């Protein structure tokens, strides 16, 4: 078993936190928009998800992928790649079984695009910088690029130039709240699907528990 060593091993976690910040801000904006439009986000608790065990399995699988990558072992990272594909398939299964939910098909389209890119590049999401990876913190950006080039990231693979389905990979370099996030078109569609779900469900009118009074007959 060959171990990978690098002074930038912690950078993978920094990148994941940056992407999490970006997605969290978008989802928070969706919730705020739902409230502005008169929605009640408490209604989200009423969503009935079919086969939630598949979603739990997807989250557990994603956690295992991250843990295997944290070992910085070539063998463990090789195991993480097919597992990453299965995680995507579990998510697609959840979407299909719950396709009647608002935004589900949009989320599923985004997940399908991401999964297509992951499968095309051997279980990892391709990353292509269309602009120089400088951003807010040039030192961290340079270290991130070096880590990707050396293959230390179990979830992503660096592309020096466009190839294959590169356009489905992480190509949008976005700076937000002093964090640099690289996201894909699929990521944006998935977030849009979740935001649409939040807005639609929060604005659904509750069925009245009070029966509608029946007008009395004029002849009685």
Backbone bond lengths (Angstrom), bond angles and torsions (degrees), N, CA, C in turn:
res aa  C-N    CA-C-N  psi(-1)  N-CA   C-N-CA  omega(-1)  CA-C   N-CA-C  phi
1 X - - - 1.463 - - 1.525 108.80 -
2 X 1.306 115.30 121.61 1.462 119.87 -178.28 1.521 109.29 -95.51
3 X 1.331 116.33 129.46 1.449 121.08 179.00 1.518 109.65 -97.25
4 X 1.334 115.05 140.68 1.449 121.03 177.36 1.516 109.05 -95.93
5 X 1.288 116.76 132.42 1.452 120.42 178.21 1.507 109.14 -121.99
6 X 1.313 116.03 140.32 1.448 121.23 -178.53 1.506 109.43 -161.35
7 X 1.344 118.81 141.34 1.458 120.78 176.87 1.511 112.01 -69.08
8 X 1.328 117.87 -8.39 1.472 120.73 -175.82 1.517 112.30 -111.42
9 X 1.330 117.84 27.63 1.460 120.42 -176.69 1.523 112.08 -62.16
10 X 1.314 117.32 -32.44 1.473 119.98 -179.05 1.512 111.97 -74.60
11 X 1.318 117.55 -10.24 1.462 120.13 -175.69 1.515 112.31 -67.66
12 X 1.339 117.00 -30.74 1.463 119.11 178.41 1.517 110.58 -59.30
13 X 1.339 116.89 -41.85 1.455 120.34 178.24 1.519 110.49 -65.64
14 X 1.341 117.53 -37.48 1.463 120.59 178.69 1.523 110.16 -62.68
15 X 1.335 116.61 -41.07 1.456 120.04 -179.49 1.520 110.72 -66.48
16 X 1.330 116.82 -40.79 1.456 119.92 178.99 1.517 110.59 -64.74
17 X 1.363 117.64 -37.61 1.449 120.35 177.34 1.516 110.55 -65.73
18 X 1.348 117.54 -38.61 1.461 120.87 179.54 1.525 110.64 -62.92
19 X 1.338 116.75 -45.60 1.458 120.05 178.04 1.528 110.83 -63.79
20 X 1.338 116.65 -37.23 1.458 120.19 179.13 1.519 110.63 -64.77
21 X 1.334 116.90 -39.26 1.463 120.94 178.06 1.518 110.28 -62.17
22 X 1.322 116.90 -44.05 1.462 121.43 -179.52 1.525 110.99 -61.75
23 X 1.338 117.11 -48.46 1.461 120.96 -178.91 1.521 110.72 -66.74
24 X 1.342 117.11 -37.21 1.460 120.29 179.22 1.525 110.69 -64.26
25 X 1.326 117.16 -41.33 1.467 120.61 179.67 1.523 110.32 -63.56
26 X 1.333 117.61 -42.03 1.464 120.37 179.06 1.533 111.33 -64.00
27 X 1.331 116.66 -43.50 1.461 119.87 179.87 1.525 110.80 -66.51
28 X 1.335 116.53 -39.68 1.460 119.99 177.45 1.524 110.55 -62.69
29 X 1.340 116.14 -38.96 1.463 119.95 177.09 1.523 110.74 -63.35
30 X 1.334 117.01 -37.47 1.454 120.87 177.49 1.520 112.00 -64.36
31 X 1.332 116.65 -40.69 1.467 120.43 178.55 1.523 110.56 -65.69
32 X 1.334 116.12 -43.06 1.470 120.18 178.12 1.525 110.05 -61.30
33 X 1.333 116.66 -42.81 1.460 120.42 178.95 1.525 111.06 -62.29
34 X 1.333 116.54 -40.25 1.467 120.08 178.60 1.521 110.94 -61.71
35 X 1.330 116.89 -40.86 1.467 120.81 179.19 1.525 110.45 -67.15
36 X 1.338 116.52 -41.19 1.465 120.36 179.24 1.526 110.44 -61.47
37 X 1.327 116.39 -35.99 1.461 121.00 -179.52 1.524 112.79 -80.13
38 X 1.324 115.93 5.15 1.458 119.80 176.38 1.507 114.77 92.32
39 X 1.307 118.17 15.86 1.456 121.08 -179.14 1.513 113.02 -84.01
40 X 1.311 115.96 164.58 1.457 123.50 177.26 1.527 107.48 -121.38
41 X 1.334 116.49 103.62 1.463 120.83 -174.15 1.522 112.16 -66.75
42 X 1.328 117.51 -13.28 1.464 119.48 177.43 1.520 111.37 -66.06
43 X 1.319 116.63 -19.61 1.460 120.39 179.18 1.530 112.12 -70.63
44 X 1.331 116.82 -13.96 1.461 119.61 177.96 1.524 111.06 -62.74
45 X 1.333 115.92 -26.51 1.467 119.99 179.75 1.522 111.39 -68.32
46 X 1.322 117.26 -14.38 1.460 120.96 -178.60 1.527 112.74 -87.66
47 X 1.336 117.32 -3.36 1.459 120.50 -179.76 1.528 109.94 -65.65
48 X 1.303 116.39 128.18 1.465 121.64 177.24 1.524 108.83 -103.20
49 X 1.317 115.69 107.93 1.461 121.84 -177.79 1.514 110.42 -91.78
50 X 1.327 116.72 127.60 1.458 120.93 178.31 1.523 110.10 -80.89
51 X 1.309 115.97 136.48 1.472 123.64 179.28 1.531 111.99 51.50
52 X 1.330 117.69 60.39 1.465 120.42 178.67 1.523 112.98 -64.16
53 X 1.350 115.95 -18.28 1.472 118.50 179.88 1.528 111.56 -62.95
54 X 1.328 117.47 -28.98 1.462 120.23 177.21 1.527 111.23 -68.81
55 X 1.323 115.54 -37.49 1.467 119.45 177.44 1.521 110.31 -67.53
56 X 1.336 116.38 -40.09 1.466 120.16 177.23 1.526 110.06 -62.67
57 X 1.339 116.28 -42.06 1.464 120.56 178.71 1.526 110.69 -62.03
58 X 1.333 117.03 -37.27 1.462 120.47 178.97 1.525 110.76 -65.46
59 X 1.340 117.00 -42.65 1.466 120.20 179.11 1.528 110.90 -66.05
60 X 1.334 116.43 -41.35 1.466 119.97 178.44 1.528 109.82 -63.22
61 X 1.348 116.09 -43.26 1.460 119.80 178.89 1.517 112.20 -61.97
62 X 1.335 116.29 -41.22 1.462 119.19 178.88 1.527 110.96 -64.23
63 X 1.338 115.84 -38.74 1.460 119.47 176.74 1.519 112.04 -62.52
64 X 1.343 116.68 -39.45 1.465 120.72 178.13 1.525 111.01 -65.23
65 X 1.331 116.62 -38.03 1.463 120.38 177.76 1.522 110.30 -60.53
66 X 1.332 116.03 -44.92 1.472 120.03 179.84 1.519 110.76 -64.75
67 X 1.347 116.78 -42.08 1.462 120.18 -179.91 1.529 111.41 -65.33
68 X 1.329 117.18 -41.34 1.464 119.93 178.20 1.519 110.80 -64.03
69 X 1.324 116.44 -37.89 1.457 119.30 177.99 1.511 112.56 -68.75
70 X 1.342 117.11 -30.11 1.458 120.96 -179.07 1.520 112.45 -68.29
71 X 1.335 117.12 -17.30 1.466 119.53 178.42 1.524 111.97 -73.89
72 X 1.351 116.76 -18.74 1.468 122.28 -178.26 1.526 111.52 54.76
73 X 1.334 114.22 37.18 1.460 121.52 176.99 1.523 108.58 -109.62
74 X 1.320 116.49 133.44 1.461 120.35 179.89 1.529 111.15 -59.52
75 X 1.330 116.79 -37.98 1.461 120.70 179.93 1.522 111.18 -66.08
76 X 1.337 116.61 -46.13 1.450 120.58 -179.34 1.531 111.57 -65.63
77 X 1.331 116.12 -40.04 1.463 120.18 179.12 1.527 110.32 -65.48
78 X 1.324 116.62 -35.67 1.468 119.97 177.00 1.527 111.10 -64.58
79 X 1.335 117.45 -33.43 1.458 120.96 176.74 1.528 111.18 -73.16
80 X 1.324 115.69 -30.34 1.468 120.04 -177.16 1.525 111.72 -69.94
81 X 1.320 118.64 -28.90 1.467 121.31 -174.68 1.527 112.80 -64.99
82 X 1.347 120.26 -51.88 1.476 118.34 177.07 1.519 112.29 -65.42
83 X 1.331 116.89 -32.48 1.460 120.10 178.12 1.527 110.09 -63.88
84 X 1.318 116.63 -35.53 1.461 121.42 177.70 1.525 111.05 -61.73
85 X 1.329 116.61 -35.91 1.468 121.10 177.84 1.518 110.29 -68.48
86 X 1.342 117.37 -42.75 1.458 120.62 179.74 1.532 111.15 -63.62
87 X 1.320 116.55 -35.41 1.466 119.95 176.61 1.527 110.09 -59.75
88 X 1.328 116.14 -43.87 1.459 120.26 177.74 1.516 112.65 -62.92
89 X 1.327 116.81 -37.91 1.462 120.61 178.75 1.530 111.34 -67.55
90 X 1.335 116.95 -38.59 1.467 120.24 176.95 1.527 110.46 -61.45
91 X 1.344 116.63 -42.66 1.459 120.37 179.34 1.525 111.13 -63.11
92 X 1.330 116.33 -41.43 1.462 119.71 177.99 1.529 110.94 -63.40
93 X 1.326 116.86 -38.19 1.465 120.28 178.35 1.526 110.65 -63.04
94 X 1.339 116.46 -41.69 1.468 120.47 178.11 1.519 110.22 -62.18
95 X 1.335 116.81 -43.03 1.460 120.72 -179.67 1.531 110.71 -62.89
96 X 1.333 116.85 -43.85 1.460 120.33 -177.80 1.531 111.11 -65.08
97 X 1.319 116.81 -40.77 1.459 120.37 -179.31 1.526 112.24 -70.86
98 X 1.346 115.95 -20.84 1.466 120.84 -179.92 1.520 111.14 -118.82
99 X 1.326 116.03 32.14 1.463 120.67 -173.72 1.525 113.69 -66.65
100 X 1.322 117.73 -14.78 1.461 120.07 178.68 1.526 112.36 -79.25
101 X 1.316 117.40 -11.75 1.463 120.17 177.40 1.529 110.24 -70.71
102 X 1.327 117.78 144.44 1.468 120.15 177.70 1.523 111.01 -59.50
103 X 1.318 116.67 134.34 1.456 121.25 177.84 1.513 115.10 82.21
104 X 1.346 118.00 -5.13 1.472 120.92 -176.21 1.524 111.29 -64.34
105 X 1.318 116.94 -44.02 1.464 119.93 -178.29 1.531 111.35 -67.21
106 X 1.328 116.67 -35.74 1.466 119.93 177.11 1.531 110.12 -66.71
107 X 1.331 116.27 -42.41 1.468 121.20 175.83 1.522 109.86 -61.82
108 X 1.333 116.17 -43.63 1.461 120.24 -179.32 1.512 112.43 -64.22
109 X 1.339 117.17 -36.66 1.455 120.14 177.12 1.525 110.56 -62.75
110 X 1.314 116.11 -44.15 1.463 119.70 178.10 1.515 112.28 -62.69
111 X 1.349 116.57 -42.87 1.459 120.18 179.04 1.524 111.34 -65.62
112 X 1.337 117.06 -36.01 1.460 120.66 178.22 1.530 110.89 -64.43
113 X 1.326 117.26 -41.96 1.464 120.83 178.24 1.530 110.67 -63.87
114 X 1.332 116.35 -43.14 1.468 119.55 178.34 1.525 111.28 -63.63
115 X 1.330 116.12 -43.84 1.463 119.76 -178.39 1.524 110.82 -65.42
116 X 1.329 117.12 -37.64 1.467 120.21 177.84 1.527 110.44 -60.74
117 X 1.325 116.39 -42.13 1.470 120.34 178.81 1.526 110.90 -66.75
118 X 1.331 116.70 -42.05 1.467 120.93 -178.91 1.522 110.91 -63.70
119 X 1.320 116.80 -44.81 1.473 120.65 179.35 1.524 110.74 -64.62
120 X 1.333 116.46 -40.74 1.464 120.80 -178.37 1.517 112.45 -63.98
121 X 1.338 117.05 -26.72 1.462 120.21 -178.04 1.523 111.69 -113.04
122 X 1.314 116.42 34.69 1.460 121.30 169.69 1.508 115.90 69.63
123 X 1.334 118.24 32.46 1.458 120.23 175.91 1.501 114.87 96.05
124 X 1.327 117.66 5.73 1.464 120.39 178.57 1.526 110.26 -130.48
125 X 1.313 115.59 149.39 1.458 121.50 -179.56 1.520 109.44 -80.31
126 X 1.345 117.71 125.87 1.468 119.38 179.23 1.523 111.77 -71.97
127 X 1.314 115.79 143.40 1.463 122.63 178.02 1.514 108.00 -123.71
128 X 1.316 115.43 122.64 1.466 120.95 178.71 1.512 108.36 -131.02
129 X 1.325 116.28 121.59 1.453 120.87 178.87 1.520 109.18 -86.55
130 X 1.340 116.04 108.06 1.460 119.79 177.84 1.522 111.30 -74.85
131 X 1.337 115.70 -21.89 1.460 121.97 174.09 1.520 107.90 -122.58
132 X 1.349 118.96 156.54 1.463 120.06 178.50 1.517 110.98 -54.81
133 X 1.350 118.48 131.48 1.466 121.61 -176.57 1.509 112.45 -74.31
134 X 1.331 116.51 62.86 1.459 120.03 178.88 1.505 110.33 -90.36
135 X 1.331 115.10 -69.99 1.452 120.19 176.72 1.508 112.23 67.37
136 X 1.318 115.83 -154.23 1.451 121.67 -175.67 1.514 111.37 -74.53
137 X 1.309 117.45 -41.41 1.459 122.23 -177.86 1.517 108.53 -117.30
138 X 1.326 116.60 97.52 1.462 121.06 -175.76 1.526 111.91 -65.24
139 X 1.339 117.35 -31.29 1.460 120.84 -179.35 1.526 110.51 -66.34
140 X 1.329 116.65 -48.50 1.462 120.25 178.62 1.518 110.95 -65.54
141 X 1.335 116.83 -38.26 1.460 119.82 179.91 1.520 110.62 -63.67
142 X 1.326 116.94 -41.40 1.452 120.84 178.78 1.528 110.84 -65.20
143 X 1.327 116.39 -40.71 1.467 120.45 178.87 1.519 110.43 -66.43
144 X 1.328 116.75 -39.15 1.465 120.34 178.22 1.517 110.77 -62.17
145 X 1.325 116.66 -42.85 1.452 121.12 179.69 1.522 110.71 -63.17
146 X 1.320 116.84 -40.15 1.459 120.81 179.29 1.519 111.13 -65.04
147 X 1.341 116.35 -39.81 1.458 120.49 179.36 1.525 110.98 -63.89
148 X 1.337 116.29 -42.67 1.458 120.10 179.17 1.518 111.16 -64.83
149 X 1.326 116.58 -40.53 1.467 120.08 -179.43 1.521 111.73 -62.63
150 X 1.330 116.96 -34.77 1.462 120.74 -177.80 1.521 112.64 -85.98
151 X 1.345 117.42 -4.46 1.458 120.05 176.73 1.507 114.67 78.32
152 X 1.335 118.22 26.25 1.455 121.06 -179.01 1.525 112.89 -81.02
153 X 1.318 117.59 -11.45 1.459 121.24 -178.19 1.530 109.21 -94.64
154 X 1.360 117.93 118.41 1.473 119.58 -177.21 1.525 113.59 -73.84
155 X 1.323 117.38 -16.00 1.455 120.70 -175.64 1.526 113.48 -102.75
156 X 1.328 117.42 -12.79 1.463 120.03 -174.11 1.523 110.95 -135.99
157 X 1.326 115.39 153.30 1.450 121.43 176.45 1.529 108.09 -130.30
158 X 1.313 116.00 134.82 1.462 121.52 -176.02 1.529 110.72 -81.86
159 X 1.324 115.72 135.02 1.465 121.90 174.70 1.525 108.84 -111.41
160 X 1.318 115.95 121.01 1.456 119.79 177.80 1.520 111.72 -74.15
161 X 1.333 116.13 -25.39 1.466 121.38 179.58 1.524 108.08 -153.64
162 X 1.330 118.72 159.22 1.463 121.10 -178.30 1.524 112.10 -58.64
163 X 1.334 115.23 134.06 1.460 120.50 176.29 1.519 108.66 -158.10
164 X 1.329 116.19 146.83 1.455 120.52 178.26 1.520 112.63 58.16
165 X 1.326 115.01 -133.96 1.466 121.25 -179.85 1.527 111.51 -91.11
166 X 1.317 116.48 45.00 1.464 120.95 -176.90 1.522 112.28 -58.80
167 X 1.334 116.82 -32.79 1.459 121.23 -176.04 1.523 112.89 -69.05
168 X 1.349 117.30 -11.54 1.457 121.18 176.01 1.526 111.68 -94.43
169 X 1.320 116.86 -3.96 1.457 120.72 -177.58 1.513 113.10 -87.39
170 X 1.323 115.61 -168.46 1.461 121.83 177.59 1.529 108.15 -77.91
171 X 1.313 115.67 102.33 1.466 120.27 -176.37 1.526 112.67 -126.35
172 X 1.338 116.45 -9.07 1.463 119.39 -179.37 1.521 109.52 -98.18
173 X 1.315 116.24 107.94 1.464 122.53 -179.08 1.524 107.86 -92.36
174 X 1.338 116.44 109.43 1.458 121.35 -172.98 1.521 109.92 -119.62
175 X 1.334 115.43 129.69 1.465 121.73 176.62 1.519 108.81 -98.56
176 X 1.338 116.40 125.87 1.456 120.71 -177.32 1.519 109.27 -151.18
177 X 1.336 116.02 125.98 1.464 122.03 177.84 1.529 111.54 52.63
178 X 1.336 115.61 45.23 1.467 122.27 178.18 1.533 112.87 61.22
179 X 1.313 116.33 26.53 1.459 122.63 173.56 1.524 107.94 -126.76
180 X 1.324 115.94 146.98 1.457 121.35 178.60 1.528 108.28 -108.85
181 X 1.310 116.54 119.22 1.455 121.72 179.45 1.519 109.59 -115.64
182 X 1.328 116.44 136.41 1.465 121.71 174.95 1.515 106.66 -113.91
183 X 1.321 116.51 114.17 1.459 121.11 -174.37 1.521 110.24 -124.79
184 X 1.327 115.21 166.45 1.458 121.77 -178.90 1.529 110.12 -108.53
185 X 1.324 115.26 170.36 1.456 120.40 174.18 1.527 109.90 -61.69
186 X 1.335 116.15 -37.89 1.460 120.24 177.97 1.523 111.96 -61.78
187 X 1.337 117.12 -40.91 1.464 120.62 177.65 1.526 110.71 -58.79
188 X 1.329 116.38 -45.47 1.460 121.07 -177.98 1.532 110.89 -64.55
189 X 1.345 116.85 -39.42 1.459 119.93 178.33 1.526 111.22 -66.88
190 X 1.328 116.98 -38.48 1.459 120.25 179.10 1.526 110.99 -65.18
191 X 1.330 116.64 -42.84 1.462 119.84 178.00 1.527 110.22 -64.70
192 X 1.340 116.10 -40.40 1.467 119.77 177.77 1.525 110.93 -60.92
193 X 1.338 117.05 -38.61 1.456 120.90 177.88 1.517 112.15 -63.88
194 X 1.332 116.84 -41.74 1.463 120.63 179.34 1.529 110.55 -66.84
195 X 1.339 116.27 -42.07 1.463 120.08 178.71 1.528 110.51 -61.97
196 X 1.342 116.77 -41.84 1.457 120.53 177.98 1.531 110.76 -62.52
197 X 1.330 116.61 -39.37 1.468 121.05 176.58 1.525 110.41 -60.20
198 X 1.332 116.24 -46.86 1.470 121.01 -178.85 1.527 110.66 -60.39
199 X 1.334 116.52 -46.45 1.463 120.35 -177.19 1.523 111.24 -65.88
200 X 1.345 116.79 -46.88 1.466 120.17 -176.40 1.528 111.80 -65.52
201 X 1.340 116.66 -48.01 1.462 119.85 -176.75 1.524 110.55 -67.65
202 X 1.327 117.77 -40.19 1.462 120.26 -178.03 1.528 112.32 -67.69
203 X 1.327 117.10 -21.06 1.466 120.15 -178.85 1.522 113.07 -100.11
204 X 1.331 117.70 -1.97 1.451 119.94 177.96 1.522 109.98 -67.03
205 X 1.326 115.90 135.18 1.453 120.51 -179.76 1.517 109.67 -80.41
206 X 1.302 114.95 135.05 1.468 119.66 178.61 1.520 109.90 -72.47
207 X 1.317 114.61 143.17 1.463 118.60 176.47 1.518 109.73 -70.20
208 X 1.290 115.78 133.03 1.462 120.03 -176.71 1.520 110.85 -71.58
209 X 1.319 115.52 135.24 1.468 120.36 -179.91 1.520 111.19 -85.57
210 X 1.353 116.02 -10.53 1.462 120.11 -178.98 1.510 109.02 -92.24
211 X 1.345 119.23 124.01 1.453 121.13 -178.86 1.531 111.32 -65.92
212 X 1.325 115.18 145.26 1.456 120.00 179.76 1.525 109.13 -72.38
213 X 1.335 116.58 126.33 1.476 118.77 -177.89 1.526 111.07 -65.13
214 X 1.331 116.26 139.57 1.450 122.01 179.24 1.526 108.94 -93.24
215 X 1.321 118.06 124.17 1.459 119.61 -177.86 1.527 111.41 -63.49
216 X 1.318 115.36 140.81 1.454 119.62 -179.35 1.527 110.37 -71.43
217 X 1.298 115.25 147.28 1.468 120.71 178.29 1.530 109.67 -68.31
218 X 1.308 115.08 139.87 1.464 118.91 -178.24 1.496 112.17 -66.57
219 X 1.365 116.41 -22.35 1.442 118.21 -177.93 1.500 114.50 -86.76
220 X 1.393 118.40 -2.33 1.447 120.54 -177.16 1.517 109.97 -107.49
